[in-house]
Amino acid sequence: MVKLAKREEQIMQVFWEVEKAFIRDIIPLLPEPKPHYNSVATMVKILEEKGFLNHEIVGNMFYYYPVIGKEDYQKFALKDVVNQYFDNSYPRMLAFFAKEQNLSEEEFSEILTLIKSKKP
């Protein structure tokens, strides 16, 4: 898996939300400034080449759908951030966010509860 560029991530966010779409259908769902149809078509083709999207043919048009799920990409992207900025240490990352966001004791408790509930 590869890290996506900002606009590629925006396009994937739309596909993860709508699940299947023609290119013309996703453009209104993208943030401003809206890219031109040809730009989106080029990025969708690149996303397909990268293995994030696939298509089926409906009439003479391509109907695209995600191949890689949002959660899978989130895991990959988070691992990349932890590796690049926190020396591959999740405790360092959590400490950084706790400090930067001035988390309350209640929020710490909520995080611990979530972590404990996910352990096997």
The 8 nearest C-alpha neighbors of each residue, nearest first, counted from 0:
[[1, 2, 75, 49, 50, 72, 51, 67],
 [2, 0, 3, 49, 75, 76, 72, 50],
 [3, 1, 4, 76, 0, 75, 79, 72],
 [4, 2, 7, 8, 1, 5, 6, 46],
 [3, 5, 7, 6, 8, 2, 9, 1],
 [4, 6, 8, 7, 9, 3, 10, 2],
 [5, 7, 9, 8, 4, 10, 3, 42],
 [8, 6, 10, 4, 9, 5, 3, 11],
 [9, 7, 11, 5, 6, 10, 3, 12],
 [10, 8, 6, 12, 7, 11, 5, 13],
 [11, 9, 7, 13, 8, 12, 6, 14],
 [10, 12, 14, 8, 13, 9, 15, 7],
 [13, 11, 9, 15, 10, 14, 8, 16],
 [12, 14, 16, 10, 11, 15, 17, 9],
 [15, 13, 11, 18, 17, 16, 12, 65],
 [16, 14, 12, 18, 13, 17, 11, 69],
 [15, 17, 13, 14, 18, 12, 11, 19],
 [16, 18, 14, 19, 15, 13, 20, 25],
 [19, 17, 14, 15, 16, 64, 65, 20],
 [20, 18, 64, 63, 17, 14, 62, 21],
 [21, 19, 63, 62, 24, 22, 64, 25],
 [20, 22, 62, 24, 23, 63, 61, 25],
 [21, 23, 24, 25, 20, 40, 26, 39],
 [22, 24, 21, 25, 26, 36, 27, 20],
 [25, 23, 21, 22, 26, 20, 27, 28],
 [24, 26, 28, 22, 27, 23, 13, 29],
 [25, 27, 28, 29, 23, 24, 22, 33],
 [28, 26, 29, 25, 24, 33, 23, 30],
 [27, 29, 25, 26, 30, 13, 24, 10],
 [30, 28, 26, 27, 33, 25, 31, 9],
 [31, 29, 32, 33, 28, 9, 27, 26],
 [32, 30, 33, 29, 34, 27, 28, 26],
 [31, 33, 30, 34, 29, 35, 26, 27],
 [32, 34, 31, 30, 29, 35, 26, 27],
 [33, 35, 38, 32, 36, 39, 26, 31],
 [34, 36, 38, 37, 39, 33, 26, 40],
 [35, 37, 39, 38, 40, 34, 23, 26],
 [38, 36, 40, 39, 35, 41, 34, 42],
 [39, 37, 41, 35, 40, 36, 34, 42],
 [38, 40, 42, 36, 41, 37, 43, 35],
 [41, 39, 37, 43, 38, 42, 36, 44],
 [40, 42, 44, 38, 39, 43, 37, 45],
 [43, 41, 45, 39, 44, 40, 46, 38],
 [42, 44, 46, 40, 45, 41, 39, 47],
 [45, 43, 47, 41, 42, 46, 40, 48],
 [44, 46, 42, 48, 47, 43, 49, 41],
 [47, 45, 43, 49, 51, 44, 48, 52],
 [46, 48, 52, 44, 50, 45, 49, 51],
 [47, 49, 45, 50, 46, 44, 51, 52],
 [50, 48, 46, 47, 51, 45, 1, 52],
 [49, 51, 47, 48, 52, 46, 66, 53],
 [50, 52, 67, 66, 46, 47, 49, 65],
 [53, 51, 47, 65, 66, 64, 50, 46],
 [52, 54, 47, 64, 63, 66, 65, 51],
 [55, 53, 63, 62, 61, 64, 56, 52],
 [54, 56, 62, 61, 57, 63, 53, 64],
 [55, 57, 61, 60, 62, 58, 59, 54],
 [56, 58, 60, 59, 61, 62, 55, 54],
 [59, 57, 60, 56, 61, 62, 55, 21],
 [58, 60, 57, 56, 61, 62, 55, 21],
 [61, 59, 57, 58, 56, 62, 21, 55],
 [60, 62, 56, 55, 54, 57, 63, 21],
 [61, 63, 21, 54, 55, 20, 56, 57],
 [64, 62, 54, 20, 19, 53, 21, 61],
 [63, 65, 19, 52, 53, 18, 54, 14],
 [66, 64, 52, 67, 51, 14, 53, 18],
 [65, 67, 52, 51, 53, 68, 64, 50],
 [68, 66, 51, 65, 71, 69, 72, 52],
 [69, 67, 71, 70, 66, 72, 65, 15],
 [68, 70, 72, 71, 73, 15, 67, 12],
 [69, 71, 73, 72, 68, 74, 67, 75],
 [72, 70, 74, 68, 73, 69, 75, 67],
 [71, 73, 75, 69, 74, 70, 76, 68],
 [74, 72, 70, 76, 75, 71, 77, 69],
 [75, 73, 77, 71, 72, 76, 78, 70],
 [74, 76, 72, 78, 73, 77, 79, 71],
 [77, 75, 79, 73, 78, 74, 72, 80],
 [78, 76, 80, 74, 79, 75, 73, 81],
 [79, 77, 81, 75, 76, 80, 82, 74],
 [78, 80, 76, 82, 77, 81, 83, 75],
 [81, 79, 77, 83, 82, 78, 84, 76],
 [82, 80, 85, 87, 78, 79, 84, 83],
 [81, 83, 87, 79, 86, 80, 85, 84],
 [84, 82, 80, 81, 79, 85, 86, 87],
 [83, 85, 81, 80, 82, 86, 87, 92],
 [84, 86, 81, 87, 88, 92, 82, 91],
 [87, 85, 82, 88, 84, 83, 81, 91],
 [86, 88, 82, 81, 85, 89, 83, 84],
 [89, 87, 91, 86, 90, 85, 81, 92],
 [88, 90, 92, 91, 93, 81, 87, 85],
 [91, 89, 93, 92, 88, 94, 95, 85],
 [92, 90, 94, 88, 89, 93, 85, 95],
 [91, 93, 89, 95, 90, 94, 85, 96],
 [92, 94, 90, 96, 95, 91, 97, 89],
 [95, 93, 97, 91, 92, 96, 90, 98],
 [94, 96, 92, 98, 93, 97, 99, 91],
 [97, 95, 99, 93, 98, 94, 100, 92],
 [96, 98, 94, 102, 100, 95, 99, 101],
 [97, 99, 101, 95, 96, 100, 94, 102],
 [100, 98, 96, 97, 101, 95, 102, 94],
 [99, 101, 97, 102, 98, 96, 95, 103],
 [102, 100, 98, 99, 97, 103, 96, 106],
 [103, 101, 97, 100, 106, 107, 104, 98],
 [102, 104, 106, 105, 107, 101, 97, 108],
 [105, 103, 107, 106, 108, 102, 109, 101],
 [104, 106, 108, 103, 107, 109, 102, 110],
 [105, 107, 109, 103, 108, 104, 102, 110],
 [108, 106, 104, 110, 109, 105, 111, 103],
 [107, 109, 105, 111, 106, 110, 104, 112],
 [108, 110, 106, 112, 107, 111, 105, 113],
 [111, 109, 113, 107, 112, 108, 114, 106],
 [112, 110, 114, 108, 113, 109, 115, 107],
 [111, 113, 109, 115, 110, 114, 116, 108],
 [114, 112, 110, 116, 111, 115, 109, 117],
 [115, 113, 111, 117, 112, 116, 110, 118],
 [114, 116, 112, 118, 117, 113, 111, 110],
 [115, 117, 113, 114, 118, 112, 119, 111],
 [118, 116, 114, 115, 119, 113, 112, 111],
 [117, 119, 115, 116, 114, 113, 112, 111],
 [118, 117, 116, 115, 114, 113, 112, 111]]
